[in-house]
Amino acid sequence: MLTRLRQAVERPREVFALFVLVYLSTFAGHYTSTDGWYKRAWADAIVWRHSADVDPGPAVHYSLWGIGHTLLAIPPLVAGELAARFTGVDLTAIFYTLLFVVNGAALMALICEYLRHDYPPATVWKTLLLVGLATIWWPYTKLDFSEPLVATFFLAGLVLARKGRTVTGFAVAGFAMTIREDTVVLIAGLALWELSRKRDWRRLVPIAAAVGPWVLVNAAADYVRWGSIVDRAQMGRFSNPALVGVYGALFSAGKSVFLFSPPLVLGLLGWRRFRDRPGFGADAFLFAGAFVAQLLFFSKWHDWSGDDAWGDRFLLVSTILMCIPAVELVERRWVFATTLALGAFVQVLAVLPGPLSYVTLFHSKSARRLPLMVAPFYVEDGRLVRGARQRLDFEDVRYNPRYGQLAGHWMLVERMFAIRGSTDASAESATGTPLSVAMPIEPGEIEPDLLWLEALRGRFHLPASALGE
């Protein structure tokens, strides 16, 4: 068995196949976000109506997001439509969301390729387990967001550039800018990384040649939608106080990157040794620079955590990059085992009910709590009332551990498996309102978000395709 695992590291495609199986075990097979729907709808509009307008009706609606995600969605959506022609069953959601399973496994294969020439196979495997199972990467194989796609293309470009294929590497990494235009920050860092290694400013010419076409693609897509090569409406959303965003991303009880990705702590602790390893010095500074750049960039965004999301969605790319230096510490058995167990536990809380289940329920249920005040009277809706219960705001999810996502998903798992029933309302007191009282969830109200389990129970039914009717 150990020999087989050692050989698998020598062949990253086997790592890819293994993680495909792992991520398929928690595959949901359905759309998960409004953002994702617009990206998919744009793909439909391009293929079937040759238009950028995602609404076939009289009103004009454009996707707000980069065209790259939409272009990647076209092949699975077309495959789903073609399958529907022969089966009469709508398979587009399954085909489309499989893209993120494949993308998740591809990143694991890339990390394997990146590390396997300089680290022992066992060390590489431990690092893959940490990144693949103990960080937010696993839950995002169930979500149709753009950030995981950016991470894979960026790391693929880095791996290629390290092998001396500069133009190809920057062309691959540059495609990530068409997925999210703000990825230009990461590409600028990659260009500095290349210049620091080669110490030749003429290297900017092939870099510009590789990245330039994607800049033109973005400009063309923006011009078609907005009549301008810059979407000025998006630029106006950098209105959040930077310190609020930095504090929230790093230290908040409900969104801290360290809580949602415990291996990041090992990545930071192992960074110096990673930097001192021959051939990895520039990479270490690239990873750290990417983390700091994304942290500062998105701290000003009006919705600094990228909600609705599992943890801090905007820092996903740099979080994964900064977890890679954990390779220097994984041979410390207890450190590795503890981090893996803790991180995997956090991710299982997400993948079982679905990473967005709690925030979706939070929005829909109008959770309420008793105010922590001494006075017996409170003002609510302009009226003086006795013992009024106040509506919880999403800021409570971000900053209050009692109502954060980890607490919320633990409650969902408890209800899912009937570990514990509803909490008695008498638990509400001047010291606080338990989440289970503020937002009651009854056993049976939430079920595992697993496609294979739904199929076994006979509850999963593929919708009939309009093409097959």
Disulfide bonds with the S-S distance in Angstrom:
none
